[in-house]
Amino acid sequence: MPMHRIYTPSGLYSSEERQALAKAITSAYTSSPTGGPGLPPFYVVVLFIDLPEDSFYIGGERHNHFARFNVQHLARHFKSKEEKLKFMHLYEEKLKPFTADKGLDWEVNIDEADPLTWHENAMSPPAPN
């Protein structure tokens, strides 16, 4: 289950943009032909975390045109450097209308958590095939 936490200054994305961004992120995971892992859509969780405008500082200076994408992969991990780089390229393509095209600065990181320390409804999900 990939979980995406998107930290932004309050009001950076409209409700419509949030919906479109959540759909774009989900599509990166649901279709294998584009390089995604082919997960069912209900596995993809996107959380928008708005912070007060005076909460973002870069280099000690206030910065209100910044988005931080913190992604945690639980169900599936990429096996090789090539797979990781291919997915990062796909992910950046999905984000482009909501980052570069809006004139924002942004940062993305993807952590791959140990599936043994993940439960859903108090159960260990099945291992990938």
N, C-alpha and C positions, 0 to 999 in steps of 0.2 A: 504494500500500500504506500504509494508515494504521497508524502504530505508536504505542501508548499506553504511557507509562511512568507507573506509579502508585506514588508514594513515600508510604509510611506508616510509623508506628512499628510495630515488630514485634508481631504478634499482633492488629492492629486488625481484620483480616478473617479469618474461618475459611476453611478449604479450600472449603466449600460456598458461602460468600459470594463467594469469588474466582471460582468456576465460574459462578455466576449473574451476577456483574458482567461477566465476559468475554462471556457470551452476550448480555447487555443491550447492551453496547457494540457487539458485532458486528451486532446487529439494527438499530442506527442506520445502518449502512452497506449492508445487503443488500436493503432494501425501499424502492424509489423512491416508492411512494405515500405513505409517511410523511415524505418529505422527504429521505431518505438518497440517496446517489449511485448505488445499485444495483450495488454491487461483489459479486463472489463472496466467500463467507465466508473462503476461505483467504488472502485479501489482508489481513485484519484481524489484527494482532498486538497482544497485551496482555501487558505485562510487569509483574509485581508486584515492587517493590523495597522490601523491609523494611529498616528502619534501626533501630539500637538506640534504646530509648525516650528516652535522653538526647541524641538527635540533632536533635530538633525544638525550635526556639526561635522565638517570635514576639514582637517587641518586647522582646527580651532575656530573655523568660521561657519556661521549658519548657512545651511544649504537646503533649499526647499524644493529642488527639482531632482530628487534622488529616490530611487527604489532599490530596496535590498531584498533579493529572492533567496531564501534559505530553504533548501529542499532536503528532505530526508527520505531515502529509499529503504524500505523495509522488506517487501516481498521479493524483489528481484534485484540482483546486482549485475553489473557488467563484468564480463570475464577478462577482457583484454583492454589494453591501452587504446586500441583502435575503436572498440565498441564505445568506450567512454568518450573519446573525442568526437565520434560520429553523433552520439546522442547530444553532447554539448552544442554541436553545430545545429542540430535539429531544434533544440530547445531555444537557442538564441534566435533562430528564424521565427519561431512562434512568438517570442517576446518583442521582436522588432517593431511592430505597429504600436506597441505600448511603451516603448523605451526610446530607441534611437529616433523613430519617426515623430515622437513627441518632444524631441530635444532634451531628453532626460539623461542624467548620469545614472548608472545602475551597476549592481554587482550581483553575481550569481555564485552560489556554492552548492554542491550536492554531497551530502554525507551518506555513506552506506552503513546502516546500522546492522548489528548482529541479529539475525532472525531468531536466535534462541532466546533473546531478551525482549521479544515482541509477543504480546497476546492480544487477541480481539475477542471481546466478550468472555474473558477468562480462559480462552482456549488458544493453543498454538495453531496458527493456520497451517494448512498442508504445504509441504515443500514443493518447489517448482518441479515440473516433469523433467 
